[in-house]
Amino acid sequence: GKQGTRAAMEADSTTVPFEELYERLEKKPLGEGTYGEVFKARNTRTQEIVALKRIKLDQEEEGMPSTAIREISLLKELSHPNVVKLLDVYCANASSKKLYLVFEMVDMDLKRYVKTKGSLDAATCKSFALQLLEGVECCHTKRILHRDLKPQNLLISTKSNPPALKIADFGLARAFLTPVPKYTHEVVTVWYRSPEILLGSTLYSVPVDIWSCGAIIAEMATLSPLFPGDSEIDTIFRIFRKLGTPTEQEWKGVHALPDMKQSFPKWQHRGWEKIPRMHEIFGPLGISVIADMLKYDPKERISARRALQHPYFVGQ
Ligand code: AMP
């Protein structure tokens, strides 16, 4: 309660206890994500409307690990128009299982935005792709991984024109080292997971986020997920069926990965042109940069910075 510690205090909120500072506005959560429920709330001092995320910590764990609090506090320093701003962090006390993260409020997520619009035109897809990569580039420059990029945590602010895309949950995966599913009832999607993670690699880095970007950007055109597997192996096989089974030639060391098997079927790349709407929305340049984001070998996968320099984004 009152003697709770705010990891890094807001200059204007030091005297007001957290519970009084943020007033929950609706009983029903705005959504449920990987780490817990998100509620609409108001800062009673500034009247600012915020998104309050209540993180559920798993039962066995001894309260809030201090490393996680430190990690999260660092995220408060992160400020970019395409990353949902973390405004405040609060942990009731050392033995509490509850942690609250206060974020800027964004009116929609990408899933709902697409649903209300029916589809996205070529200009909107390019704008969202650009903003997604700008946000990712900023975090990658600071060596912060997302690890779980998906349409559900891409939020869309319709207050501006064109609408602004903002990435939620950047950096949280590292703060909470425990496997994600423990925190929530929500089924964890593996549709946007990179092949190196799906094949059991434990040494992975920023390219995992670029893979997710490629899958998400393609989906902006097709309106249906590229690799909607109901399990990790089903997702892997869906990737192989579309992009061809990877060979040692295109991905050196693939057969050394724990879950890659010589006995897997050998499919051929189906070709991007065959996927509905890809060509009309992205054209050859867009398809080329998406293909670079979906390269099997993480070392050959394009970086966010280079993707932003690609003629698809640079040219008119
Ligand atoms: P997440 O935990 O980030 O995956 O969020 C789960 C859902 O909660 C999202 O799909 C949004 O609908 C909602 N949500 C999360 N963060 C915010 C926010 N900052 N503003 C408004 N809604 C949010």
Boltz pocket constraint, residues with backbone or C-beta under 6 A from the ligand:
constraints:
  - pocket:
      binder: B
      contacts: [[A, 30], [A, 31], [A, 32], [A, 33], [A, 34], [A, 35], [A, 36], [A, 38], [A, 51], [A, 84], [A, 103], [A, 104], [A, 105], [A, 106], [A, 107], [A, 108], [A, 109], [A, 152], [A, 153], [A, 155], [A, 168], [A, 169]]
      max_distance: 6.0
